[in-house]
Amino acid sequence: MSRKLRNLAIIAHVDHGKTTLVDGMLRQTGVFRSNQEVQDCFLDSLDLERERGITILAKNTVITFDDTKINIIDTPGHADFGGEVERVLSMADGALLLVDATEGPMPQTRFVLSKAFQHKLAPIVLVNKIDKQDSRAQEVVNEVFDLFIDLDADESQINFPVLYGSGRDGWASYDPDAKGGDLQPLFEAILSHVSAPNDDPGGALQFRVSTLEWSDYVGRIAIGRVHRGILRVGERICHASRDGTRKPVTVRGIYAFTGLGRDEAECIEAGDLCGIYGIDPIDIGDSLTDLETVEPLEPIAIDEPTMSIVIRVNDSPFAGRDGSFLTSRHIKDRLDKELRTNVALSVIPGDTTDSFEVSGRGIMHIGFLLESMRREGYEFAVGRPRVIYHEQDGKRLEPIEFLTVDTPEASTGKVIEIIGERRGELVTMSPKGAFQRLEFTVPARGLIGVRNRILNATAGEAIMHHVFDSYGPYRGEIARRNLGVMVSMATGRATAYSLDNLRDRGTFFVNSQTQTYEGMIVGEHCKEGDIVCNVSREKKLTNVRSSTKETFVKLLPPRIFGVESALEYVSDGELVEITPDNIRLRKKHLKEKDRRREERSEA
């Protein structure tokens, strides 16, 4: 008898409409009440996810169609959160690939889809946003087919069903010329093309932990799939850790996923997803098995970190003005808490007692952690990101990224030149309407700080996406930032008078009336080399009437940095000071004489 259960992962690139489609699926299957007020993008529960329009943490929900329970697993759309992707795909039996009808498959689509094929998931393709004016549905389907071939999909995966629709308007159809309807064709495609779990509920228990959550009431909650047998409350089972240790434990409680939430359950059969609590410590990749038949599942392989930064206690003159958590103990406790659920992250002690080296999958992965800490009231300083090299057969290997740039045709040469300076190699170039799509392989260190240069070269019209490709041979030195910075020489408020006198020297990072201190970076110099300047100098008062007394000073808006853009900008010997209210750039050594002394010692 076919089981009334399906486990489906949803795959999509950033901003291709995945979370909006899930909202439509929840509405049309009756999960939301007719009078229930629900915010858009329901699964994007974090503030950062809503602001950026991306999925950062994997989540799952449940819908019911035709008496069949469908577990929907929402996967992150960016490769920097690949640790989340690999874990949650092990819980699915099929994958719904969502592709924009205009943009087509993108680098992050390639990354997540390659992981799905490794898990032998059956794909369904939905060409979303079909109602766009510049929709090119048939070309996109052909591009998806070519992508499947590139990723070595097997014959059953290549024969994928294709639907067309609009997640925002809540309809899907097999007809590319359709203009409306509902999502019933999509639900029927899921039931017919995604097989029910073939796990054996009559065998010995096998459960693998895929994600972790924390509750102040029950402690650590381990979420995963029952791959064999039946998991029961109060049962004595064996906990098999990744490191090989085994010990008997008792399941204190089980959560079954139902619609928007989860309810307590007495047991869960093989093939279904659930959360358990009462077992602590327990980590991602651990297995729970029968006491008599101890057969742990293979631990989930997680890609290694490719980039690291050093977090240190903030020692600037303005330290402690904004934040509530300032000390190394506070920072260490917060990083330890993050390690409970973020398995793609690595933390080791730094060179000093008040610093920590944090390694992750990319600047976005690390930047999300730093932004979260900032909003929680932490205050700290961060150095320049560095890539993590590998050694193999006596040769140095570095992380290589696959970069895609959509640029206006007139700017194609400028983009190729910029990426070429960063040791990038052009792979393909193809027209996409009025734009050219350029695909490169480029060292990860070459992408640090390149986004602003490309946006400036293309008048802000270029669209960049990159994804980790592989480790490759070291490609040689890359020129660093070719412009110097303007460094404040005194503590005080920046004045419009002083900024106006310095406007020919470069662009500023501060407004008038911004508090500055000695050693703080206040702007970018228009030439090579740093300059020290006084941005707090005031206009002297005099009894003599000046002809320029009534002159109105009009300054250009300053360049404002976010966490990730600041990390990309800073060079060696510079730090990003991150507080709940401010993001400042500064020199590691605040006094000019200390910086000169260090330069002489390095020379």
C-alpha positions in Angstrom: 0.0 0.0 0.0 1.4 3.4 -1.0 2.0 5.6 2.1 0.2 9.0 2.3 3.4 10.9 2.8 5.8 12.9 0.7 9.1 14.7 1.7 9.8 17.6 -0.7 12.7 20.1 -0.7 12.2 23.5 -2.5 15.3 24.8 -4.4 15.6 28.3 -5.8 18.1 31.1 -6.3 17.9 34.3 -4.3 14.7 36.3 -5.2 13.2 33.7 -7.5 10.0 33.5 -5.5 10.4 30.4 -3.4 9.0 31.7 -0.1 6.1 33.5 -1.8 5.2 30.2 -3.5 5.2 28.4 -0.2 2.8 31.1 1.1 0.4 30.2 -1.8 0.7 26.5 -1.1 -0.2 27.1 2.6 -3.2 29.2 1.8 -4.6 26.9 -0.9 -4.3 23.8 1.4 -6.2 25.4 4.2 -3.3 25.9 6.6 -4.2 29.5 7.1 -7.7 30.3 8.4 -9.8 32.5 6.1 -9.8 35.3 8.8 -6.2 34.8 9.8 -3.9 37.7 9.4 -0.6 36.4 8.0 2.5 38.3 7.0 4.0 37.8 3.5 6.9 35.4 3.2 5.8 33.4 6.2 8.9 31.1 6.3 11.3 34.1 6.4 11.0 34.4 10.1 14.3 36.2 10.8 14.5 40.0 10.4 17.6 39.6 8.2 15.8 37.2 5.9 13.0 39.7 5.4 15.4 42.6 4.8 17.5 40.8 2.3 14.9 38.7 0.7 16.9 35.5 1.1 16.5 32.3 3.1 19.3 31.9 5.6 18.2 29.1 7.9 16.5 25.9 6.6 13.0 25.4 7.9 10.1 23.0 7.3 6.4 23.1 7.3 3.5 20.7 6.5 0.6 20.8 4.1 -2.1 18.2 3.3 -3.4 17.6 -0.2 -5.7 14.7 -1.2 -5.3 13.2 2.3 -1.5 13.1 1.7 0.9 14.8 4.2 3.6 16.7 2.4 6.6 17.8 4.4 8.0 21.0 2.7 11.7 21.7 3.4 12.8 25.2 2.7 16.5 25.3 1.6 18.7 28.4 1.7 19.3 30.0 -1.6 22.9 31.1 -1.1 26.0 28.8 -1.2 27.5 30.5 1.8 24.8 28.6 3.8 25.7 25.3 2.2 26.0 23.7 5.6 22.3 24.1 6.0 21.6 22.8 2.5 23.5 19.5 2.8 21.8 18.6 6.0 18.2 19.2 5.1 18.4 17.5 1.7 19.1 14.2 3.4 15.5 14.4 4.8 13.9 14.7 1.3 12.8 12.3 -1.4 12.1 14.9 -4.1 13.0 18.5 -5.1 11.0 21.3 -6.5 13.3 23.5 -8.6 12.0 27.0 -8.9 13.5 29.1 -11.8 12.8 32.7 -12.7 11.3 32.9 -16.2 13.6 35.8 -17.1 16.9 35.1 -15.3 17.0 31.3 -15.7 19.2 29.0 -13.6 21.8 30.9 -11.5 25.0 29.9 -9.7 23.3 29.1 -6.4 20.7 27.0 -8.3 23.6 25.0 -9.6 25.1 24.5 -6.1 21.9 23.3 -4.4 20.8 21.2 -7.3 24.2 19.4 -7.4 23.7 18.5 -3.8 20.1 17.3 -4.6 21.4 15.0 -7.3 24.0 13.5 -4.9 21.0 12.6 -2.7 19.2 11.0 -5.7 16.2 13.3 -5.3 13.5 13.3 -8.0 13.2 16.8 -9.5 10.1 18.9 -10.6 10.8 22.2 -12.4 8.5 25.2 -12.0 9.3 28.2 -14.2 8.1 31.0 -11.9 7.1 34.6 -12.7 5.8 33.6 -16.1 3.8 36.8 -16.3 6.8 39.0 -16.6 7.0 41.1 -19.8 10.5 39.9 -20.6 9.7 36.2 -19.9 11.6 33.7 -22.0 10.1 30.4 -20.6 11.2 28.0 -23.4 14.8 29.3 -23.3 14.9 28.9 -19.5 13.7 25.3 -19.8 16.5 24.6 -22.3 19.0 26.1 -19.9 17.7 24.0 -17.1 18.1 20.9 -19.2 21.7 21.9 -20.1 22.3 22.4 -16.4 21.0 18.9 -15.6 23.4 17.5 -18.2 26.3 19.4 -16.8 25.6 18.0 -13.3 25.5 14.4 -14.6 21.8 13.8 -13.8 20.7 10.3 -14.4 18.0 9.3 -16.9 15.1 9.4 -14.5 16.1 12.9 -13.3 16.5 14.3 -16.8 12.9 13.3 -17.6 11.6 16.0 -15.3 8.1 17.5 -15.5 7.9 21.2 -16.2 5.2 23.6 -14.9 4.7 27.3 -15.5 3.2 29.7 -13.1 3.3 32.6 -10.7 4.0 32.0 -7.0 2.8 35.5 -6.1 -0.6 35.0 -7.8 -0.8 31.4 -6.6 -1.2 29.4 -9.8 0.7 26.8 -11.9 0.0 25.0 -15.2 1.6 22.7 -17.7 0.6 25.2 -20.4 3.2 28.1 -20.8 0.5 30.3 -22.2 -1.8 30.0 -19.2 -2.7 33.2 -17.4 -4.2 32.0 -14.1 -5.8 29.2 -12.1 -4.6 27.6 -8.9 -1.8 25.4 -7.6 -3.6 22.0 -8.0 -1.5 20.9 -11.0 1.6 21.5 -8.8 0.2 19.4 -5.9 -0.7 16.6 -8.3 2.8 16.7 -9.9 4.3 16.3 -6.4 2.1 13.3 -5.6 2.8 11.6 -9.0 6.5 12.3 -9.5 7.8 12.2 -5.9 7.8 8.7 -4.5 6.6 8.0 -1.0 9.3 7.1 1.5 10.3 3.4 1.2 11.8 3.3 4.8 10.9 0.2 6.7 8.8 1.0 9.9 9.1 -2.7 11.0 13.0 -2.6 11.2 15.3 -1.6 14.0 15.3 2.2 14.7 17.5 4.6 12.7 17.2 8.4 13.1 19.8 11.0 12.0 20.0 14.6 13.4 19.9 17.1 10.5 19.2 20.4 12.3 19.2 21.7 15.9 17.0 24.2 17.7 16.9 25.5 21.2 14.0 26.0 23.6 14.2 27.7 27.0 11.6 25.1 28.2 12.9 21.8 26.9 16.5 22.6 25.9 18.1 21.3 22.7 15.7 20.0 20.1 17.1 17.6 17.4 15.2 17.6 14.1 15.6 14.8 11.6 14.1 12.0 9.7 13.3 8.5 11.0 15.0 6.3 8.4 13.9 3.0 9.8 11.7 1.7 12.6 9.4 3.7 14.9 10.6 6.4 17.4 8.6 6.3 20.7 8.5 8.6 23.7 10.1 7.1 26.8 12.0 4.4 24.8 15.6 3.5 25.7 17.7 3.8 22.6 21.4 4.2 21.6 23.0 7.6 20.9 25.8 7.1 18.3 27.9 10.3 18.0 30.0 11.4 15.0 33.2 10.6 17.0 32.2 7.0 17.5 31.1 7.1 21.1 27.8 5.3 22.0 25.6 5.5 25.1 22.1 4.6 26.1 19.6 7.5 26.3 15.9 8.0 26.8 13.6 10.1 24.5 11.8 12.5 26.8 9.5 13.9 24.1 8.7 14.1 20.4 7.4 16.9 18.3 5.4 16.1 15.1 5.2 18.9 12.5 1.7 20.1 11.7 1.0 23.0 9.4 2.5 26.2 10.9 3.6 24.6 14.2 4.4 21.3 15.9 2.5 19.2 18.4 3.6 16.6 21.0 3.4 13.1 19.6 3.8 9.6 21.2 5.5 8.0 18.2 6.8 8.7 14.6 7.1 6.1 11.9 9.9 5.6 9.4 9.9 8.2 6.6 8.5 11.1 8.6 10.2 14.1 10.0 10.1 15.1 13.7 11.9 16.9 16.5 13.0 15.2 19.7 14.1 16.6 23.1 15.6 15.3 26.3 18.9 14.2 24.9 21.8 16.6 25.6 24.4 16.8 24.4 23.5 15.9 20.8 25.0 17.2 17.6 24.2 17.4 13.9 25.1 14.2 12.2 24.6 12.0 15.3 22.4 8.9 15.0 19.8 7.3 17.3 19.5 3.5 16.9 18.0 0.5 18.5 19.8 -0.7 21.7 20.0 -4.2 20.4 20.8 -3.4 16.7 23.3 -0.5 16.7 23.6 0.5 13.1 24.3 4.3 12.9 23.8 6.1 9.6 26.6 7.8 7.8 27.3 11.2 9.3 26.4 14.1 7.0 29.4 15.5 5.1 29.7 19.3 5.5 31.9 21.4 3.2 34.9 22.9 4.9 35.2 26.7 5.6 36.9 28.7 2.9 37.3 32.1 4.6 38.3 33.3 8.1 38.3 36.5 10.1 39.6 37.5 13.6 37.1 38.9 16.1 38.6 40.9 18.9 37.5 43.0 21.8 36.8 46.6 20.8 39.5 48.8 22.2 38.7 52.1 20.4 38.2 55.4 22.3 34.4 55.0 21.8 34.3 51.4 23.2 31.3 50.8 25.5 29.2 53.7 24.3 26.7 51.6 22.4 27.0 47.9 23.3 25.9 45.8 26.3 28.3 42.9 25.8 31.9 44.0 25.4 34.3 41.5 27.0 36.0 38.5 25.5 33.9 36.3 27.8 30.7 37.7 26.3 32.0 37.2 22.8 33.2 33.6 23.5 29.8 32.6 25.0 28.0 34.0 22.0 30.3 32.1 19.5 29.9 28.9 21.5 26.1 29.3 21.3 26.3 29.8 17.5 28.4 26.6 17.2 25.5 24.6 18.7 23.5 25.0 15.5 25.8 26.3 12.8 28.0 23.3 11.9 29.6 25.1 8.9 31.2 27.5 11.3 34.6 27.0 13.1 36.0 29.0 16.0 39.5 28.7 17.5 41.4 31.0 19.9 43.3 33.9 18.2 46.8 35.1 18.7 45.9 37.1 21.7 43.7 36.3 24.7 41.0 38.7 23.6 40.6 37.5 20.0 39.0 34.6 18.2 39.5 33.2 14.7 36.1 32.5 13.1 36.0 30.5 9.8 33.0 30.1 7.5 31.8 29.5 4.0 32.1 33.1 2.8 31.7 36.7 3.6 27.9 36.5 3.6 28.0 33.5 6.0 30.3 35.3 8.4 28.6 38.7 7.9 25.2 37.2 8.9 26.7 36.1 12.2 28.3 39.5 12.8 25.1 41.4 12.0 23.1 39.1 14.3 25.6 39.7 17.1 25.4 43.5 16.5 21.6 43.5 16.8 21.8 41.5 20.0 23.9 44.3 21.6 27.4 43.0 21.1 30.3 45.3 20.4 33.6 44.1 18.9 36.2 44.7 16.1 36.9 42.6 13.1 40.0 42.3 10.8 40.2 41.8 7.1 38.8 38.5 5.8 41.4 35.9 4.7 40.9 32.8 2.5 41.9 29.4 3.9 44.6 27.6 1.8 45.2 23.9 1.4 48.4 22.0 0.7 48.4 19.0 -1.6 51.5 17.3 -3.0 53.6 20.2 -2.0 51.5 22.7 -3.9 49.3 25.5 -2.4 45.6 25.3 -3.3 43.1 28.1 -2.9 39.3 28.3 -3.0 38.0 29.1 -6.5 34.6 30.7 -7.0 32.3 30.5 -10.0 31.2 34.0 -10.8 28.3 35.2 -13.0 28.0 38.8 -14.0 25.1 40.2 -16.0 26.3 43.5 -17.4 25.2 46.0 -20.1 26.9 45.2 -23.4 28.8 48.6 -23.4 30.4 47.7 -20.1 31.5 44.2 -21.0 35.1 45.1 -21.6 35.4 47.0 -18.3 34.0 44.0 -16.3 36.4 41.5 -18.0 39.3 43.8 -17.3 38.4 44.2 -13.6 38.0 40.4 -13.1 41.2 39.7 -15.1 43.1 41.9 -12.6 41.8 39.7 -9.9 43.2 36.5 -11.6 39.8 35.6 -13.0 39.4 33.5 -16.1 36.5 34.0 -18.5 34.6 30.7 -19.1 31.6 31.7 -21.3 29.9 34.8 -22.6 26.4 34.8 -23.9 23.7 37.5 -24.7 20.7 37.8 -22.3 18.5 40.4 -24.0 20.2 43.8 -23.7 22.7 42.3 -21.3 25.7 40.1 -21.6 26.1 37.2 -19.1 29.8 36.6 -18.3 30.9 33.5 -16.4 34.3 33.4 -14.7 36.3 31.2 -12.4 38.1 33.5 -10.0 40.0 33.1 -6.6 37.8 33.8 -3.6 40.3 36.4 -2.4 39.9 38.2 -5.7 36.2 38.8 -5.0 36.9 40.7 -1.8 36.0 44.3 -2.6 35.3 43.7 -6.3 31.5 44.4 -6.1 31.9 48.1 -5.7 34.3 48.4 -8.6 32.0 46.5 -10.9 29.0 48.6 -9.9 31.0 51.8 -10.5 32.2 50.6 -13.9 28.7 49.7 -15.0 26.8 52.7 -13.5 25.2 50.4 -11.0 23.5 48.1 -13.6 25.6 44.9 -13.2 24.2 41.9 -11.3 26.8 39.7 -9.6 26.4 36.2 -8.2 29.1 33.8 -7.1 29.3 30.3 -5.6 32.2 28.1 -4.4 33.4 25.8 -7.2 36.5 23.9 -5.9 40.0 24.2 -4.6 42.5 24.9 -7.4 46.2 25.9 -7.9 47.3 29.2 -6.4 46.9 31.8 -9.2 49.5 34.4 -8.0 49.5 37.7 -6.2 46.5 40.1 -6.6 46.9 43.8 -6.4 45.4 45.3 -3.2 43.2 48.3 -2.9 44.7 50.9 -5.2 43.5 54.0 -3.3 44.5 55.1 0.2 42.3 56.3 3.0 41.8 59.5 5.0 42.6 59.1 8.7 41.4 61.4 11.4 44.2 63.0 13.4 42.1 64.2 16.4 39.0 63.4 18.4 35.9 65.6 17.9 32.9 66.2 15.8 33.4 66.5 12.0 32.5 69.9 10.8 31.1 71.0 7.4 33.8 73.6 7.2 36.6 71.1 7.5 34.9 68.5 5.2 34.3 71.2 2.6 38.0 72.1 2.6 39.0 68.4 2.2 36.4 67.5 -0.5 39.0 67.6 -3.3 41.1 64.9 -1.5 38.5 62.1 -1.9 35.1 60.8 -0.8 33.9 60.7 2.8 32.5 58.0 5.1 31.2 60.5 7.7 28.7 63.3 7.8 29.2 66.6 9.5 28.6 66.4 13.3 29.7 62.7 13.3 31.9 61.9 16.3 35.4 60.9 15.2 38.6 59.9 17.0 42.3 59.7 16.2 43.0 56.8 13.9 39.4 56.5 12.6 39.1 56.2 8.8 36.9 59.0 7.7 37.1 58.8 3.9 38.9 57.4 0.8 41.8 59.2 -0.6 41.7 60.0 -4.3 45.3 58.8 -4.8 47.5 56.0 -3.5 48.8 56.2 0.1 47.0 57.3 3.3 46.8 60.9 4.5 46.1 62.2 8.0 43.6 65.0 8.2 41.7 67.0 10.8 38.0 66.8 10.0 37.0 68.5 13.3 38.7 71.8 12.6 36.3 74.7 13.0 36.1 78.1 11.2 37.8 80.7 13.4 35.6 83.6 14.6 36.6 87.1 13.7 35.3 90.7 14.1 36.0 91.3 10.4 33.1 90.6 8.2 34.0 88.0 5.5 32.7 88.1 2.0 32.1 84.3 2.3 30.2 84.5 5.5 26.8 83.7 4.0 28.2 80.9 1.8 26.1 77.7 2.1 28.3 74.6 2.3 26.8 71.7 0.3 28.4 68.3 0.8 27.9 65.1 -1.1 26.3 62.3 0.8 28.9 60.0 2.5 29.4 56.4 1.6 27.6 54.3 4.2 28.9 50.8 4.9 27.1 47.7 6.0 28.9 44.8 7.8 29.7 42.9 4.6 30.7 45.9 2.5 33.0 47.1 5.3 34.6 43.7 5.5 35.3 43.8 1.8 36.7 47.3 2.0 39.3 47.1 4.8 42.9 46.3 4.1 45.7 44.9 6.2 46.3 47.0 9.3 42.7 48.1 9.4 39.7 47.0 11.5 35.9 47.2 11.3 34.5 48.5 14.6 31.0 47.0 14.9 28.5 48.3 17.5 24.7 48.1 17.8 24.4 51.7 16.5 27.5 52.3 14.3 29.9 50.6 11.9 33.2 52.4 11.8 36.5 51.8 10.0 39.7 52.4 11.9 43.4 51.7 11.8 44.7 48.9 14.0 47.2 51.3 15.5 45.4 54.5 16.2 48.5 56.8 16.5 50.4 57.7 13.4 53.8 57.2 15.0 52.8 53.6 15.9 51.8 53.0 12.3 55.1 54.4 11.0 57.0 52.3 13.5 55.3 49.1 12.3 55.9 50.0 8.6 59.6 50.4 9.3 59.8 47.1 11.2 58.0 45.3 8.3 60.4 46.8 5.8 
